[in-house]
């Protein structure tokens, strides 16, 4: 089953914020962790919902915040939450921590956050004070590394290196309940379609496929896939979505290769033609155009590097 990423996932896992950018709360026996920090505009909503869950003044019950990678729609609310919950331990992959320490990168993330916030104007999410939610420097705890195990008390959260979307990307697996948080290592759901997967490699196609295959080895143990955007998958949709991620990655590479062949291997021409045909003419892509063009440029370069 494909269900919206909101509310109760099970008795100890909740999705806060907005289904497009859920922040998952996992309540272990001795430690509570939040997975992903979505957009910065959702910071006040996350905080309000946390207070409703734990009671005013009891936010110290949230011990840790961990993120899969350093994109603005995954770490956006992290600085806001850290400022409002000072004891909160925040952890991220090493490269994501470096990004947060770059003034140029932070400026870009704040710009992208403002641009993306326009899509939320009709959803009752409005920000009056941008300084309050601005992305900025954060004091991180130890970086997340492949093989790390976070003891939550009765449950363990395993950190799995899954590069390809970004070089530093990690996924999280709660082995005891069988819940996988793949970030964007398995691509992303498409709201309008259940038979297609949005392929999300940006830095390396080979790494991306290797990461999918690594997660596929967990398939017999996975009961729930909690995506970082839109949905959770349960039951028979778990293996279906995981298999679809690999199938669609390979098919998408073949599609890009066909455009590179058409334009004699020239990346810029292949990208421009693909935008015109796939986006403008076929209207087969469900994504904001500027974001699509930026991501496609990186994807065509990554495939061309394999030729």
Secondary structure, DSSP 8 states (H G I E B T S, - for coil): -EEES-EEEETTEEEEEETTEEEEEEE-SS-EEEE----GGGHHHHHHHHHHHH-TT-GGG--EEE-SS--HHHHTTHHHHHHHSTT-EEE-BHHHHHHHT-HHHHHHHHHHHHHHHGGGGGGT---S-HHHH--------S-B-TT-EEE-SS-EEEEEE--SSSTT-EEEEETTTTEEE-TTTT-EEETTEEEEEE---SS-HHHHHHHHHHHHTTGGG-SEEE-SSSEEEETHHHHHHHHHHHHHHHHHHHHHHHHHHHTTT-HHHHHHHHIIIIIIIS----S-HHHHHHHHHHHHHHHHTT-
